[in-house]
Amino acid sequence: EKLEKARSLLISTTLSINEISQMCGYPSLQYFYSVFKKAYDTTPKEYRDVNSEVML
């Protein structure tokens, strides 16, 4: 649930990855990266770069 929200925010907003991890309730950026990479086999940054719907 938290991870799905984070994934959605990554591709639909320009919020920083740190802001997204905090908004979704992760205690640290390192923990968020660890959980995200385990679930999606990529880092949040790589995921955003490949899947972003927002033109930065």
PDB file of N, CA, C and O in Angstrom:
ATOM      1  N   GLU A   1       0.836  -1.206   0.000  1.00  0.00           N
ATOM      2  CA  GLU A   1       0.000   0.000   0.000  1.00  0.00           C
ATOM      3  C   GLU A   1       0.870   1.255   0.000  1.00  0.00           C
ATOM      4  O   GLU A   1       0.727   2.103  -0.881  1.00  0.00           O
ATOM      5  N   LYS A   2       1.770   1.386   0.976  1.00  0.00           N
ATOM      6  CA  LYS A   2       2.667   2.548   1.016  1.00  0.00           C
ATOM      7  C   LYS A   2       3.547   2.585  -0.220  1.00  0.00           C
ATOM      8  O   LYS A   2       3.785   3.644  -0.800  1.00  0.00           O
ATOM      9  N   LEU A   3       4.021   1.424  -0.610  1.00  0.00           N
ATOM     10  CA  LEU A   3       4.924   1.338  -1.757  1.00  0.00           C
ATOM     11  C   LEU A   3       4.200   1.707  -3.051  1.00  0.00           C
ATOM     12  O   LEU A   3       4.775   2.351  -3.929  1.00  0.00           O
ATOM     13  N   GLU A   4       2.959   1.304  -3.162  1.00  0.00           N
ATOM     14  CA  GLU A   4       2.165   1.645  -4.352  1.00  0.00           C
ATOM     15  C   GLU A   4       1.949   3.154  -4.435  1.00  0.00           C
ATOM     16  O   GLU A   4       2.039   3.738  -5.515  1.00  0.00           O
ATOM     17  N   LYS A   5       1.666   3.781  -3.303  1.00  0.00           N
ATOM     18  CA  LYS A   5       1.498   5.237  -3.268  1.00  0.00           C
ATOM     19  C   LYS A   5       2.800   5.924  -3.671  1.00  0.00           C
ATOM     20  O   LYS A   5       2.789   6.876  -4.451  1.00  0.00           O
ATOM     21  N   ALA A   6       3.914   5.442  -3.141  1.00  0.00           N
ATOM     22  CA  ALA A   6       5.219   6.021  -3.466  1.00  0.00           C
ATOM     23  C   ALA A   6       5.505   5.876  -4.957  1.00  0.00           C
ATOM     24  O   ALA A   6       5.983   6.814  -5.595  1.00  0.00           O
ATOM     25  N   ARG A   7       5.216   4.713  -5.506  1.00  0.00           N
ATOM     26  CA  ARG A   7       5.451   4.458  -6.929  1.00  0.00           C
ATOM     27  C   ARG A   7       4.636   5.426  -7.785  1.00  0.00           C
ATOM     28  O   ARG A   7       5.135   5.972  -8.769  1.00  0.00           O
ATOM     29  N   SER A   8       3.392   5.628  -7.402  1.00  0.00           N
ATOM     30  CA  SER A   8       2.522   6.548  -8.121  1.00  0.00           C
ATOM     31  C   SER A   8       3.048   7.982  -8.049  1.00  0.00           C
ATOM     32  O   SER A   8       3.063   8.693  -9.054  1.00  0.00           O
ATOM     33  N   LEU A   9       3.478   8.403  -6.862  1.00  0.00           N
ATOM     34  CA  LEU A   9       4.013   9.759  -6.700  1.00  0.00           C
ATOM     35  C   LEU A   9       5.299   9.955  -7.496  1.00  0.00           C
ATOM     36  O   LEU A   9       5.536  11.033  -8.043  1.00  0.00           O
ATOM     37  N   LEU A  10       6.118   8.929  -7.562  1.00  0.00           N
ATOM     38  CA  LEU A  10       7.380   9.029  -8.309  1.00  0.00           C
ATOM     39  C   LEU A  10       7.139   9.375  -9.771  1.00  0.00           C
ATOM     40  O   LEU A  10       7.865  10.185 -10.348  1.00  0.00           O
ATOM     41  N   ILE A  11       6.127   8.766 -10.368  1.00  0.00           N
ATOM     42  CA  ILE A  11       5.922   8.983 -11.802  1.00  0.00           C
ATOM     43  C   ILE A  11       4.975  10.138 -12.108  1.00  0.00           C
ATOM     44  O   ILE A  11       4.902  10.576 -13.256  1.00  0.00           O
ATOM     45  N   SER A  12       4.250  10.641 -11.114  1.00  0.00           N
ATOM     46  CA  SER A  12       3.259  11.675 -11.413  1.00  0.00           C
ATOM     47  C   SER A  12       3.564  13.034 -10.789  1.00  0.00           C
ATOM     48  O   SER A  12       2.815  13.987 -10.999  1.00  0.00           O
ATOM     49  N   THR A  13       4.656  13.137 -10.023  1.00  0.00           N
ATOM     50  CA  THR A  13       5.012  14.415  -9.398  1.00  0.00           C
ATOM     51  C   THR A  13       6.500  14.688  -9.596  1.00  0.00           C
ATOM     52  O   THR A  13       7.256  13.827 -10.047  1.00  0.00           O
ATOM     53  N   THR A  14       6.898  15.907  -9.246  1.00  0.00           N
ATOM     54  CA  THR A  14       8.325  16.253  -9.269  1.00  0.00           C
ATOM     55  C   THR A  14       8.867  16.384  -7.842  1.00  0.00           C
ATOM     56  O   THR A  14       9.941  16.949  -7.635  1.00  0.00           O
ATOM     57  N   LEU A  15       8.133  15.866  -6.870  1.00  0.00           N
ATOM     58  CA  LEU A  15       8.615  15.870  -5.485  1.00  0.00           C
ATOM     59  C   LEU A  15       9.927  15.099  -5.396  1.00  0.00           C
ATOM     60  O   LEU A  15      10.165  14.169  -6.167  1.00  0.00           O
ATOM     61  N   SER A  16      10.773  15.492  -4.454  1.00  0.00           N
ATOM     62  CA  SER A  16      12.020  14.746  -4.284  1.00  0.00           C
ATOM     63  C   SER A  16      11.709  13.349  -3.742  1.00  0.00           C
ATOM     64  O   SER A  16      10.670  13.120  -3.123  1.00  0.00           O
ATOM     65  N   ILE A  17      12.620  12.444  -3.987  1.00  0.00           N
ATOM     66  CA  ILE A  17      12.446  11.072  -3.507  1.00  0.00           C
ATOM     67  C   ILE A  17      12.394  11.062  -1.983  1.00  0.00           C
ATOM     68  O   ILE A  17      11.656  10.275  -1.389  1.00  0.00           O
ATOM     69  N   ASN A  18      13.169  11.927  -1.357  1.00  0.00           N
ATOM     70  CA  ASN A  18      13.142  12.038   0.103  1.00  0.00           C
ATOM     71  C   ASN A  18      11.759  12.488   0.587  1.00  0.00           C
ATOM     72  O   ASN A  18      11.229  11.928   1.547  1.00  0.00           O
ATOM     73  N   GLU A  19      11.175  13.494  -0.070  1.00  0.00           N
ATOM     74  CA  GLU A  19       9.834  13.966   0.305  1.00  0.00           C
ATOM     75  C   GLU A  19       8.801  12.851   0.145  1.00  0.00           C
ATOM     76  O   GLU A  19       7.937  12.666   1.002  1.00  0.00           O
ATOM     77  N   ILE A  20       8.898  12.125  -0.943  1.00  0.00           N
ATOM     78  CA  ILE A  20       7.953  11.029  -1.195  1.00  0.00           C
ATOM     79  C   ILE A  20       8.080   9.951  -0.120  1.00  0.00           C
ATOM     80  O   ILE A  20       7.073   9.451   0.381  1.00  0.00           O
ATOM     81  N   SER A  21       9.315   9.593   0.235  1.00  0.00           N
ATOM     82  CA  SER A  21       9.498   8.549   1.254  1.00  0.00           C
ATOM     83  C   SER A  21       8.903   8.993   2.591  1.00  0.00           C
ATOM     84  O   SER A  21       8.299   8.187   3.299  1.00  0.00           O
ATOM     85  N   GLN A  22       9.072  10.268   2.939  1.00  0.00           N
ATOM     86  CA  GLN A  22       8.504  10.781   4.193  1.00  0.00           C
ATOM     87  C   GLN A  22       6.979  10.825   4.133  1.00  0.00           C
ATOM     88  O   GLN A  22       6.308  10.449   5.094  1.00  0.00           O
ATOM     89  N   MET A  23       6.431  11.280   3.011  1.00  0.00           N
ATOM     90  CA  MET A  23       4.969  11.355   2.857  1.00  0.00           C
ATOM     91  C   MET A  23       4.323   9.982   2.979  1.00  0.00           C
ATOM     92  O   MET A  23       3.194   9.857   3.453  1.00  0.00           O
ATOM     93  N   CYS A  24       5.043   8.959   2.550  1.00  0.00           N
ATOM     94  CA  CYS A  24       4.498   7.603   2.563  1.00  0.00           C
ATOM     95  C   CYS A  24       4.807   6.865   3.863  1.00  0.00           C
ATOM     96  O   CYS A  24       4.437   5.702   4.018  1.00  0.00           O
ATOM     97  N   GLY A  25       5.479   7.531   4.795  1.00  0.00           N
ATOM     98  CA  GLY A  25       5.663   6.965   6.125  1.00  0.00           C
ATOM     99  C   GLY A  25       6.902   6.121   6.329  1.00  0.00           C
ATOM    100  O   GLY A  25       6.977   5.361   7.294  1.00  0.00           O
ATOM    101  N   TYR A  26       7.885   6.239   5.434  1.00  0.00           N
ATOM    102  CA  TYR A  26       9.124   5.477   5.629  1.00  0.00           C
ATOM    103  C   TYR A  26      10.037   6.224   6.589  1.00  0.00           C
ATOM    104  O   TYR A  26      10.172   7.443   6.481  1.00  0.00           O
ATOM    105  N   PRO A  27      10.670   5.518   7.529  1.00  0.00           N
ATOM    106  CA  PRO A  27      11.470   6.171   8.570  1.00  0.00           C
ATOM    107  C   PRO A  27      12.766   6.797   8.055  1.00  0.00           C
ATOM    108  O   PRO A  27      13.292   7.724   8.672  1.00  0.00           O
ATOM    109  N   SER A  28      13.278   6.303   6.939  1.00  0.00           N
ATOM    110  CA  SER A  28      14.509   6.881   6.390  1.00  0.00           C
ATOM    111  C   SER A  28      14.553   6.654   4.886  1.00  0.00           C
ATOM    112  O   SER A  28      13.900   5.756   4.354  1.00  0.00           O
ATOM    113  N   LEU A  29      15.330   7.480   4.222  1.00  0.00           N
ATOM    114  CA  LEU A  29      15.491   7.345   2.782  1.00  0.00           C
ATOM    115  C   LEU A  29      16.167   6.023   2.434  1.00  0.00           C
ATOM    116  O   LEU A  29      15.812   5.377   1.447  1.00  0.00           O
ATOM    117  N   GLN A  30      17.138   5.627   3.245  1.00  0.00           N
ATOM    118  CA  GLN A  30      17.849   4.368   2.996  1.00  0.00           C
ATOM    119  C   GLN A  30      16.894   3.179   3.067  1.00  0.00           C
ATOM    120  O   GLN A  30      16.961   2.269   2.241  1.00  0.00           O
ATOM    121  N   TYR A  31      16.008   3.194   4.056  1.00  0.00           N
ATOM    122  CA  TYR A  31      15.042   2.106   4.200  1.00  0.00           C
ATOM    123  C   TYR A  31      14.086   2.080   3.004  1.00  0.00           C
ATOM    124  O   TYR A  31      13.779   1.014   2.471  1.00  0.00           O
ATOM    125  N   PHE A  32      13.624   3.250   2.591  1.00  0.00           N
ATOM    126  CA  PHE A  32      12.736   3.341   1.436  1.00  0.00           C
ATOM    127  C   PHE A  32      13.415   2.756   0.190  1.00  0.00           C
ATOM    128  O   PHE A  32      12.811   1.965  -0.535  1.00  0.00           O
ATOM    129  N   TYR A  33      14.659   3.144  -0.052  1.00  0.00           N
ATOM    130  CA  TYR A  33      15.403   2.602  -1.203  1.00  0.00           C
ATOM    131  C   TYR A  33      15.482   1.082  -1.127  1.00  0.00           C
ATOM    132  O   TYR A  33      15.282   0.391  -2.125  1.00  0.00           O
ATOM    133  N   SER A  34      15.775   0.571   0.063  1.00  0.00           N
ATOM    134  CA  SER A  34      15.920  -0.870   0.254  1.00  0.00           C
ATOM    135  C   SER A  34      14.617  -1.610  -0.058  1.00  0.00           C
ATOM    136  O   SER A  34      14.621  -2.603  -0.784  1.00  0.00           O
ATOM    137  N   VAL A  35      13.515  -1.127   0.489  1.00  0.00           N
ATOM    138  CA  VAL A  35      12.210  -1.763   0.279  1.00  0.00           C
ATOM    139  C   VAL A  35      11.793  -1.656  -1.189  1.00  0.00           C
ATOM    140  O   VAL A  35      11.290  -2.616  -1.773  1.00  0.00           O
ATOM    141  N   PHE A  36      12.007  -0.480  -1.774  1.00  0.00           N
ATOM    142  CA  PHE A  36      11.618  -0.255  -3.164  1.00  0.00           C
ATOM    143  C   PHE A  36      12.413  -1.162  -4.098  1.00  0.00           C
ATOM    144  O   PHE A  36      11.849  -1.782  -5.000  1.00  0.00           O
ATOM    145  N   LYS A  37      13.710  -1.236  -3.881  1.00  0.00           N
ATOM    146  CA  LYS A  37      14.568  -2.052  -4.749  1.00  0.00           C
ATOM    147  C   LYS A  37      14.211  -3.534  -4.631  1.00  0.00           C
ATOM    148  O   LYS A  37      14.229  -4.264  -5.621  1.00  0.00           O
ATOM    149  N   LYS A  38      13.888  -3.967  -3.419  1.00  0.00           N
ATOM    150  CA  LYS A  38      13.501  -5.370  -3.222  1.00  0.00           C
ATOM    151  C   LYS A  38      12.191  -5.675  -3.967  1.00  0.00           C
ATOM    152  O   LYS A  38      12.042  -6.751  -4.546  1.00  0.00           O
ATOM    153  N   ALA A  39      11.257  -4.740  -3.950  1.00  0.00           N
ATOM    154  CA  ALA A  39       9.950  -4.964  -4.572  1.00  0.00           C
ATOM    155  C   ALA A  39       9.992  -4.833  -6.097  1.00  0.00           C
ATOM    156  O   ALA A  39       9.356  -5.612  -6.806  1.00  0.00           O
ATOM    157  N   TYR A  40      10.738  -3.854  -6.596  1.00  0.00           N
ATOM    158  CA  TYR A  40      10.682  -3.544  -8.031  1.00  0.00           C
ATOM    159  C   TYR A  40      11.993  -3.809  -8.771  1.00  0.00           C
ATOM    160  O   TYR A  40      12.069  -3.591  -9.980  1.00  0.00           O
ATOM    161  N   ASP A  41      13.010  -4.270  -8.075  1.00  0.00           N
ATOM    162  CA  ASP A  41      14.304  -4.587  -8.673  1.00  0.00           C
ATOM    163  C   ASP A  41      14.934  -3.391  -9.393  1.00  0.00           C
ATOM    164  O   ASP A  41      15.646  -3.553 -10.384  1.00  0.00           O
ATOM    165  N   THR A  42      14.662  -2.200  -8.881  1.00  0.00           N
ATOM    166  CA  THR A  42      15.252  -0.971  -9.389  1.00  0.00           C
ATOM    167  C   THR A  42      15.176   0.070  -8.285  1.00  0.00           C
ATOM    168  O   THR A  42      14.389  -0.076  -7.350  1.00  0.00           O
ATOM    169  N   THR A  43      15.976   1.110  -8.381  1.00  0.00           N
ATOM    170  CA  THR A  43      15.915   2.157  -7.360  1.00  0.00           C
ATOM    171  C   THR A  43      14.781   3.124  -7.696  1.00  0.00           C
ATOM    172  O   THR A  43      14.338   3.186  -8.843  1.00  0.00           O
ATOM    173  N   PRO A  44      14.309   3.879  -6.700  1.00  0.00           N
ATOM    174  CA  PRO A  44      13.274   4.878  -6.990  1.00  0.00           C
ATOM    175  C   PRO A  44      13.698   5.857  -8.088  1.00  0.00           C
ATOM    176  O   PRO A  44      12.885   6.216  -8.941  1.00  0.00           O
ATOM    177  N   LYS A  45      14.951   6.286  -8.075  1.00  0.00           N
ATOM    178  CA  LYS A  45      15.417   7.234  -9.091  1.00  0.00           C
ATOM    179  C   LYS A  45      15.390   6.606 -10.483  1.00  0.00           C
ATOM    180  O   LYS A  45      14.917   7.224 -11.437  1.00  0.00           O
ATOM    181  N   GLU A  46      15.891   5.395 -10.596  1.00  0.00           N
ATOM    182  CA  GLU A  46      15.878   4.713 -11.898  1.00  0.00           C
ATOM    183  C   GLU A  46      14.438   4.496 -12.370  1.00  0.00           C
ATOM    184  O   GLU A  46      14.131   4.658 -13.551  1.00  0.00           O
ATOM    185  N   TYR A  47      13.569   4.130 -11.437  1.00  0.00           N
ATOM    186  CA  TYR A  47      12.162   3.913 -11.773  1.00  0.00           C
ATOM    187  C   TYR A  47      11.544   5.192 -12.323  1.00  0.00           C
ATOM    188  O   TYR A  47      10.848   5.167 -13.338  1.00  0.00           O
ATOM    189  N   ARG A  48      11.802   6.314 -11.647  1.00  0.00           N
ATOM    190  CA  ARG A  48      11.271   7.602 -12.087  1.00  0.00           C
ATOM    191  C   ARG A  48      11.826   7.967 -13.466  1.00  0.00           C
ATOM    192  O   ARG A  48      11.077   8.395 -14.344  1.00  0.00           O
ATOM    193  N   ASP A  49      13.120   7.800 -13.654  1.00  0.00           N
ATOM    194  CA  ASP A  49      13.748   8.161 -14.933  1.00  0.00           C
ATOM    195  C   ASP A  49      13.121   7.400 -16.098  1.00  0.00           C
ATOM    196  O   ASP A  49      12.930   7.961 -17.177  1.00  0.00           O
ATOM    197  N   VAL A  50      12.804   6.136 -15.884  1.00  0.00           N
ATOM    198  CA  VAL A  50      12.267   5.293 -16.955  1.00  0.00           C
ATOM    199  C   VAL A  50      10.761   5.507 -17.154  1.00  0.00           C
ATOM    200  O   VAL A  50      10.270   5.443 -18.281  1.00  0.00           O
ATOM    201  N   ASN A  51      10.040   5.756 -16.076  1.00  0.00           N
ATOM    202  CA  ASN A  51       8.574   5.751 -16.132  1.00  0.00           C
ATOM    203  C   ASN A  51       7.895   7.101 -15.962  1.00  0.00           C
ATOM    204  O   ASN A  51       6.666   7.173 -15.986  1.00  0.00           O
ATOM    205  N   SER A  52       8.654   8.161 -15.792  1.00  0.00           N
ATOM    206  CA  SER A  52       8.069   9.459 -15.467  1.00  0.00           C
ATOM    207  C   SER A  52       7.060   9.926 -16.509  1.00  0.00           C
ATOM    208  O   SER A  52       7.300   9.847 -17.714  1.00  0.00           O
ATOM    209  N   GLU A  53       5.926  10.413 -16.013  1.00  0.00           N
ATOM    210  CA  GLU A  53       4.900  11.005 -16.874  1.00  0.00           C
ATOM    211  C   GLU A  53       5.030  12.523 -16.882  1.00  0.00           C
ATOM    212  O   GLU A  53       4.327  13.208 -17.624  1.00  0.00           O
ATOM    213  N   VAL A  54       5.921  13.039 -16.066  1.00  0.00           N
ATOM    214  CA  VAL A  54       6.104  14.481 -15.917  1.00  0.00           C
ATOM    215  C   VAL A  54       7.339  14.899 -16.706  1.00  0.00           C
ATOM    216  O   VAL A  54       8.406  14.300 -16.572  1.00  0.00           O
ATOM    217  N   MET A  55       7.185  15.909 -17.509  1.00  0.00           N
ATOM    218  CA  MET A  55       8.351  16.432 -18.217  1.00  0.00           C
ATOM    219  C   MET A  55       9.110  17.354 -17.271  1.00  0.00           C
ATOM    220  O   MET A  55       8.618  18.418 -16.894  1.00  0.00           O
ATOM    221  N   LEU A  56      10.292  16.941 -16.900  1.00  0.00           N
ATOM    222  CA  LEU A  56      11.086  17.725 -15.943  1.00  0.00           C
ATOM    223  C   LEU A  56      11.859  18.816 -16.654  1.00  0.00           C
ATOM    224  O   LEU A  56      12.584  19.578 -16.013  1.00  0.00           O
TER     225      LEU A  56
END
